[in-house]
Amino acid sequence: MARAKAEQQQPATGMTLIVMVGLAIAFLLFMAFLNVVKSGNLLSETNLLFATLIFYAGAGALYLGFGVTGTESYVKFASLATWLGLIANTAAVVHRWYEAGHPPFASVYEMLLSFVWTLAVLTLVAEKKYGVKVIGTVTMPVAIVGVVLMQLLRTEVHPLVPALQSTWLHVHVTLAMLAYAACALSFALAMMFLIQDNMKTETFLAFTSASTLAIYASVVLTRFEKWGGLSLVAWNPENKAEVFLSKGVRLFVTIPDLGWQMTLTLLVVASPLVFYALARWKNNHSFLTLANRAVFLSILLQVMTLVMFLVRAKDGRYPSLDADGLFPTSLAASPFILSGLVGGVFISLLYLLLMWRRPDLGRLLPSADNLDRITYKTICLAFPLLTLMIAAGAYWANQTWGSYWSWDPKETWAAITWLVYAGYLHMRITRGWRGRRAAYFAILGFAVVMFTFFGVTYLLPGLHAYA
C-alpha cells in the first residue's frame, strides 16, 4: 500500500517541478517581451541570448531535478527546453554572423557563443543516442555559465584586425570549438564513469576541494594586493573597454579588503582536502565527517564571496597603485574571475548532489562499461579535431606571421592539450588502458583545455590576446 501510494505521488511531484519551471520560463519570456515592445526590436542578439539563457536554465533545473529524484518525465521536458534554447542559440549565432559579415569566431565572446551551441548539441546527442540522461546535469550549468559570461564581454562588432582576415580563422576556430565541446562532454562522461565504477565518495570530496582550491589560489596569487585589497582591471564605461596606462599595460584598481575575503575563502575551501589527508594518514573516518561539514561551510563562504565580488566590482570606483585618483571597474573587466567563482560554487554543489544521492545514481546512469566506451568514442571525435585545429592554426600563422610555430602561450598549451589526449589514445590502444586510468586522462585533458581557453587568456597573454 505504501509503495503504491508513493508511486501515485511521484508523478504529481514531478509535474509540480515541471509546472514551476514552465511558469518561470513563461514569466521571464513575457517580461522580456514587454521590454521588446518598448524597444521595437524583437530579434536582437541580446534578446535571443536572453531567451537562450532562460531555456538553458530551465533545462538545467529539470536535469538537476532528474538527478535528485530520478523522475523520468523531467528528462523529456528538459530535452524540450534544451531544444528551444538551442533554437534561440542558433538564431543568435546566425544574427551575429549576419551583423559581423563573418562567422562568429573572432573574439572570446563569439567563441563562447559557438562553444555553448556545440555543447548543447552534444548534450542532446549523448542523451538521445547513448542514453546518458543525466549528462545535462553537468553540461547545462556549463552552458548557463557560458551565456552569463557572454553578457560581460564586449559584444560590439568591429572590423577584423589584419591577422584575423583569413578564411583559416573560420576553419581554425570552428575546429577548436567543436573539439573543446567534445572534451567537455568526455569530462562529464568520465566523471560519471567514476561514479558507476564505485569510486569512494571521499575521493570526489578531495577532487572537489582541490578544484575550488585551484580557483581561489589562482585569484589570490595573481590579484592579492598589500593591505588586503583585490586588484582588478580598470574599465571605461563609455568606451566599454579596459583602461591602459600604455600600449599593452593595463591600469589596475584595488578594491579594499576583498583580497582578505578571497584569502579566507581559499583557506576554507582547502580545509576539506586537509581533513581528507588527515583521514588517510591517521586512518580515522571521523575526519571525513568534518570534511563534509567543511564543504557546507565552504559553499556558504563561496556564495558570500561571490555576492561581495558582484556588489563591489559592479560599476565601482576605486584607487589605483599606478595612478592618482579613483577609477571605475566593472564585472565586464573581470569575466574570468567571475566565471571561476561561479564554477567553484557549481563544483561544490555537484559534490553535495553526489553525497546525497550516491545510492540512487547507479540506476540513473548507463553501466560503467558503456560510459567508458562512450568516453572513448567522444575523445576519438575530439582528438582529430584538435589535430586539425593545430594544423590549420600553424598554416594560418605561417601566412600571417611568416612562421608555423612561435611558442606563443596559447600555441604551447594547445600542444600540451593535444599531447594529453594523444597519451590517452596511445595508452588505450597499445596498452589496453580502460576504466579509471583512462577516466583520469580524460579529466586531466579537460582541465588542460580549460586552462588553454581561459587561463592562458587571463594569465599568459600573447599573440592570441585578441582572442
TITI-506670 format. One record per residue: x, y, z of N, C-alpha, C in turn. Coordinates in steps of 0.1 Angstrom, whole numbers, plus 5000, padded with zeros to 4 digits. Last residue first. Layout:
BEGIN
XYZXYZXYZ...
This chain:
BEGIN
542053714710541053614711540653584725544153894713542853944707541753844708546253734722545553824731544153874726547953574708546453544707545653624717550453644715549953684702548453654700549453674749550553674739549953714725548953634784548553684771549753694761548453454807549653444799549253504785546153474823547453484829548553504820543853474806543853554818545253584823544453304785544053444782544153534794545153084800546153144792545753294788542653024811543753054819544853134812540852964790540653074799541853124806541952764773540952854768540752984776543852634788544252684775543252794770542352554810543452644812543852714798540552384797540052504803541152604806542352184788541652264778541052394784543252084812544252154804543552234793540851964820541452064829542452144820540651774800539651884800540151994809542751604807542651664794541751784794542051504832543151584830543151664817539851344823539651464833540751554832541051154807540051244802539851364810542851034826543351104815542351204809540950924843541751024848542451104837539850724825538950834830539850954836542050554823541550624811540650744815542050464849543250534844542850614832539550344852539850464859541050534854538950184820538550214834539050344840541950094803540450104804540150164818544650034782544150104794542550124792546049894763544749844767544249914780548349984752548449914765547149864770547450084727548649994728548849924741545050224732545150134721546350034722545550364756544350274755544450174744547850504752547750404763546550314761546950664730548150574729548050464739544850814740544650714729545750614728546250964760545050884763544850774753548251094745548650994755547450904759546551264731547351164723547851054733545751414752544751334745545451224737548151544758547451464768546451374762548951664734549751554739549051474750546951864731547051754721547851634727547652024753546351954753546351844743550152104744550052024757548751954757549352264723550252144720550152054732548052464736547252384727548052254724550152564750549152494757548252414748551552684728552252594737551152504744549652864718550152754710550752644718549453044740548252974735548652854726552153144742551553064753550252984748554053074712553153164719552453084730555852944696555852914710555153024718555452974669556153084676556253064691555252814638555152794653556052904660555452894612554452794615554252794630555753234602556353124609555253024613554653454591555853404585556453294592552253554600553453594607554753544601550353454582550153584588551553634593551153204572550653304562550653444568551753084596552753104586552353204576549253074608550253154614551353184604547852894591547453034592548553124597549352664598549352714584548952864583548652644625550052664621550152714606545852614624546452734630547852754626545652364611545152484605545752614611546952214631547552214618547052344610545252254653546652294654547252304640542852144642542852274647544352334647543551874636543251964625543352114629543851794664544951784654544751874642541251834674542351914679543551914670539951654658539551794657540651884662541051414666541351464652540951604650540051424694541451434690541751474676537151414695537851534699539351544693536551154687536051264679536851394682537851014706538150974693537651084683536351104728537751154726538251124712533950974723533951114723535351174721534850704726534350754713534350904712535550704753536550684743536050734729533050754765534050844767535150834756531750514757531250644751532350754753533250324772533250324758532750454751532550414798533950404794534050404779529850374797530350504799531850514795529750094795529150184784529750324785530950014819531549974806531050064795529150114838530450164837531150134824525850174824526850094831528250154829524150494827524450364820525550294828522350614856523450614847523550484839520450564875520150664865521250674854521350364892520250324883519950434873523350514906523650394898522550354888522250704922522750744909523050624900521450624947520450614936521050644922523550654964522950524963522050514951524150944961525050834956524350704955522851174969522151084960523050964955524551324986523151294990522551184982526951334972526951284986525451244990526151444947526651314948526551254962525351694956524351614949524851464950527751794966526651764975525551674969529151814942529551714952528451684962527752014930527651884924528151774934528452224947527052184947526952044941531152254939530852214953529452164954530852344913531552214915531152164929529552584917528852484909529552344912531452734931530152704937529452594930533352744910533652684923532452654931532052894890532452754888532752684901531953144901530653074899530952924897534653194901533953194914532653124912535253184873535953094883535153084896533753394864533353264859534053154868535053614876533653584879533253444875537553594863537453574878536053544882536753644837537253514840537353484856535853904837534853794834535453664838536554184845537054064852536153934849535154384832536654384832537254264838532554344837533054314824534554314823532254434862532354294861532854254847534454724865533154664862533354504862535755034878535954894873534554844870537055374876535955274877536455134873539255534899538955484886537955374886540555814915539655704916539255664901544055924918542655944916541855814917547155844902546355914912544855924908548355514895547955644891547155704902548955264906549755314895549455454890547255184925548655194929549555254918544055344926545055264919546455284925540755334941542155394939543055294931537555294924538555264934539955324931534155254919535355344916536255324928532055004903532655074914533755164910530554834886530454974884530955054896530954564906529954614896529954774896532554494926533154504913532254574903530754474948531854574948532554594935528854274941528454414946529554514944530354054933529354114924529054254928531854014956532554044944531554114934529853944974530654054976531354104964528953704961528053824962528853954965531253544964530653584950529753704951531353534991532453594984531953634970528953394997529153525002530253604995529653154983528453234979528553374984531753064999531953094984530853184979530553035023531553135022531853175007528852815017528352935022529353055020530852625009529852674999529252805004532252585032532952645021531952705011530352465048530852595052531552665040530052225034528952315036529352455039532752135037532252165024531052255025532852085064533652195059533252235045531351855066530851975072531552095067533151685053531851715047531251835053535251685072535451735058534151775051534151565094534551705095534751765081533951315083532751385087532951535088536551255080535751275068534451345071537451225105537951345098537151365086536550975112535851095118536251225111538150785101537050835093536250945099541450755102540350785111539250855103544050715093543150605091541950625101545850915093545650855106544650745105545850965065547150955073546950875086543250995057544050895051545350865059542451205074541751085075542550965069544251405065544351355079543651225080543151445039544551395041544751345055540651545046540751415038542151355040541351785059540751675066540751545059542451915036543251885047542651775056540151925020541351855015542251815026538552095035538151955033539251875028540252345035540052265047539552125045540152495012541252395013541052305025538052665016537852565006538952455006539252815037538152735040537952625029541352955023541652865034540552775038539853095004540853005000541152905011538353265021537653165013538653055008540453425029539753355039538953235032541153545004542153455012541453375022538953694998539353584989540253484997539053875019537853785018538153665009541454005014541353925026540153825025540554124990541654034990541653945002538854314998538254194991539354084990540054535011539554425019539054305011539454754983539954734997539254615003540354704951539154704960539654664974542454884930542454794942541154814950542954874895542454944907542454834918545354894868544654814878544154904889545754934834545655004846544754924856547854734813546554774818546754854831549854774786549954784800548654824806549654794758549854664764549954664779550755124759550355014750550654874756549655244791550455254779550155134770547455204807548455314810549355344798544155144797545555114796546455234800541055004806541855124806543355084806538854814785539754824796540554954794535554944775536854884772537754894784533355114769533254974772534454894769533555384767534055304755533855154757532355434791531855504779532255424767533555294811532255254808531755324795536655154813536055274808534655244803538055004841537154984830536655124826540954834855540054954854539254944841541154504868541454594857540454714857541954464903541054444891541454544881543154334933543454414921542654364909542054364965542054284954542254364941543854424997542954464986543054354975545554395019544354305017543454345006547854535020546754585029545454505026548854444987549154475001547954545007546654234967547454344969547754374984546053954947546154004961547154114962546153844921545453964923545454024937547553594921547753694910547153834912546853454943548253464940548553574929544053464942544753534953546253554949543453324919542953464921543853534931544553074923544953154911544553304912543252994946544653024947545153104935540652964937540953074946542453104947541052734920540452854915540852974924542252544936543052594925542452724920540152494954541452554959542252614948538352374937538052504942539252574948539852134933539452214922539152364927540252024959541452064951541052154940537551974966538352074973539552114966536951774946536151904947536952004954538751574952538851634939538051774939537951504978539251564976539351634963535351404971535551524981536851584979535951194956535351304949535451424958536951044977537851074967537351194959534750994993535751084998536751124988533350814977532850944978533851044983535250594957534850634970534350784970533950454927535050534934534450594947532250294913532250284927533550344933531850334887532950234890533150234905529950534886529550394883530550294887531750744891530650714900530150574898533450724869533950704882532950684892531550794848532150654849532750634863531151054854530050964856530550824857533651154846533251174860532051074863533451094819534551034827534151044842531451264810531251114809532251044818532551514814531351474822531151324822534751484796534951504810533751464819533451464772534251354777534551364791532351724770531451604771532251484777534651874768533851894779532851774781535551774743536351744755535551764768533551874727533751724728534551694740534252144730532952094734532951944736536752144718536552184732535252134738536152084691536951994699536752024714534452294683533952154682534752064691536352504687535052494695534452364694538352434668538652444682537352434691537052434643537652304648537852314663536452704643535452604642535852474648539052814643538152834654537052734654540052734617540752704629539852714642538152824598538452684599539052654613538153094602536853024604537152874606540853154597540253194610538953104612541153094571541653004580541253034595540353314557539453204558539853104568541253624574541653504567540553394568541953844592541253854579541653734570543353854615542153764615541453764602545354034612545753894614544553794614544054284609544654214597544954064599540954264627542354304626542954224614537654324614538754224618540154294617535654584628536354524617537454434621533454484654534454564649535054504637530554484673531154424660532154524655530554444708530554524696531154454684530654304732529854244721529854324708532854214758532554314747531854244736531254034784532254054774531854154764529053974799530054064805531154104795527553794786526853924789527854024794529053574786528953644773528353784776528553464811529853524808529853614796526053354806526153464815527553544813526853154788525953254784525953384793528452994805528953054793528153164788526752914825527853004829528453074816525152754809524552874815525652964819526852554802526352634791525752764797527252444827528452494820527952594809524652354832525252454840526452524834524652144811523752264810524252384820526451944819526752034807525852154807525451824842526851884842526951984831522951744836523151794850524551864851523051624812522651774812522851834826523451354817524551434813524251584814521451184824521851274835522951374830521151014803520151114805520551214815522650864780523150924792522251044796521950744756521150714768521650774781523050784732523750694741523050674754521250944717521950834711522550734721520251134736519351054727520050934722522451224751521251184758520351094749524351294732524651194743523451144750522851484718523351364711523651254722522451684737521251614731521751484724525151754741524351714752523151634747525851854716526451724720525751674732524352094715524151984705524651854710525452234737524052194737523752084727528052264727527852184739526452144740527652434705528152304703527952214715526752664719525952604709526352454707529052724734527752694741526852624731530852784713531152674722529852634729529753014701529852894693530052774702530053194722528753174716528653044708532753184727531853134737530453104731533553314703533953174705533053114716532553574708532053494697532353344698534053644731532553644731532053554720536653634721536253534732534753534733536453664685536753714699536353604709535853554661536853654661537253704675533753394652534953324658536053424661531053374637531353434650532553364657531853444602531453354612531853404626531053784590531953664591531453574602529453994593529853964580530853854579528254074617529654084616530154064601525454024612525954154616527454174613525553744605524953844596525553984599526553634629527253614616526853714606524653714647525953764648526753744635522453564637522353714638523753774639523453304640523153354627523053504627523553294669524753274660524553334646520953344675521953434680523253424672519753104665519353234659520353344663521052924682521352924667520953054661519752994706521253004704521653004690517152924700517453064702518953094701517552644696517052724685517352874687518552584722519352564710518852644698516252624737517352704739518352704728514652414726514252554725515352654727516252194735515952224721515552364718516052234763517352244756517252264741513352184766513852324770515252334763513251914758512452014751513052154754514851804778515251794764514551904756513251854800514551914800515051914785511051694794510851844793512151914794512351444797511551474785511451624784513351454823514251444812513551484799511151444839511951564839512851564827510051194837509351304830510251434829511551034855511751034841511151144833513051114885511751124878511951134863515251124901515151014892513851014884515851324919514751244922514651124913518351444912517951434926516851334928518451434884519551374891519151354906516051574878516151434875517251364882516851824887515651754893515651604890518751874868519151864882518051794890517051894846518151794846518551764860515652124854514951994852515951874852517652314855516852294867516152154866518552314828519452274839518652244851516252404815516652274812517652224823516152664825515052574827515452434825518552754814518452754829517252664833517952744787519052654792518952644808515952934786515652794783516752704788517353164794516053124801515852974798519353184775519753174789518453114797517953234752518753114753519053084768516753474758515953364756516753234757519153624757518353614770517353494769519953594731520753534742520053524755517853734719518053594716518853524726518353994730517053924733517153774730520854044718520654044733519453974737520354054691521153944697521053934712516854104683518254154686519054044692514254074674515253974671516654034673512754304681512454174687513654074685512554614689513554534682513454384688511054794704510654764690511554674682511154864730512254894721511954874706508654784740509054924741510254964732508654524733507554604727507954754728510754434748510954434734509854524727509654444773510754534770510954544755507754244770507254374773508454474770509354024766508554064755508054214758510453984792511354024781510554084769508153904804508754034808509754084798507753664791506753774790507353904794509953524798509853554784508753664782509453504826510653574821510553614807507053344825507053484831508253564826507853104812506853194806506853334812509753014831510153044817509153144811508052984853509153074854509653114840506252784843505752914847506853024848508152574840507452624828506852764831508952534866509952574857509252634844506352454877507152564882508152624873505852224861504952344861505652474866507952064870507752094856506952224854507352034897508552104893508452144878504851904895504952024902506252104898505451664882504651764875504751904882506751534903507451564891506751674883504651504921505851584925506651624912502951344905502551474910503651564914504551114902504251194891503751334894504651024930505851074923505451154911502250934941502651074944503751124936502050674932501050764928501450914930504250564945504250574931503250664925503250584971504450664967504550674952501150404970500950544973502050634969502550164966501650214956501350364958503950154991504750164978503850224967501950125009502750245010503550274997500849885000500050005000500950135000
